C-alpha cells in the first residue's frame, strides 16, 4: 500500500481498536481515523478524505453502513469501501455491494485475511470473504428480518449461485411460477431491476474469485440453501 488514509467505522470500540492497530502495523498506512456512528463517519470523511473506508453494516442496531457506502461513493470517487460485517447472509452481502461496497469481509476472518482483502481492494479487485465453517456467534448483527424471509434467503442464496428458476423450483419443491414471484420480490427488496443488474453488481474484478456452482450432496439435504452459502469458504 502507498501511504493510504483509512477510516474505520464500527460501534464496538474493541473492533475499531483491533482494526486500527492492524492497519497501523502494516507498512504503507499513513493515517487511521475512527468513527462510532454514521454522522461521525460522514464528518470524518469530509475532514480526512480517506482512501479507504472499512465499515460494519450494523451500527447501533441499524443498517447505517449502506448509507456510509453510498455517501463515500457519491462524494469520494476514488475511495474504496470494504464492509467488515458480522452478518454474512446473502441479503447482507447483496445489500452491501448494491450500496457501492467494493469488498465484503466477514468478522470471522483472520488478521491476515483482512489485510489481504484491504490490499486487494485498494489494488482494484473485488474480494468476498464469507463466514467460515464454524463462525463465532454474532448477536449484534442486523438480521434484516423485516426485509427478507427465510424462504427468500434460501432462494437468494441459489440465485447468487446462478441457479435457474426451474432448478430452484426443483430443489425447493416449488412451482416455477412461485419461484418467479419470489425472485421478483427479492430483487425489488434489494433494489435491483433484474438478475442481470444483480450479477453486474456482484461481478468480481480481475483477480477476484466468483462464486462457484453450489452442488447438493446427500449430507446437505437438511441444510437451508442460505446456510450452505454462508458456510462456503472461498
Buried (B, 14 or more C-beta within 10 A) or exposed (E): BEEBBBBBBBBBEEBBEBBBEBBEEBEEBEBBBBBBBBEBBBEBBEEBEBBBBBBBBBBEEBBBBBBBBBBBBEEBEEBBBBBBBBBBBBBBBBBBBBBBBBBBBBBBBEEEBBBBBBBBBBEEBBBBBBBBEEBEEBEEBBBBEEBBBEBBBBBBBBBBBBBEBEBBBEBBEBEBEBBBEBBEBBBEBBBBEEBEBBBEBBEBBEEBEBBEEBEEEEEBEEBBBBBBBBBBEE
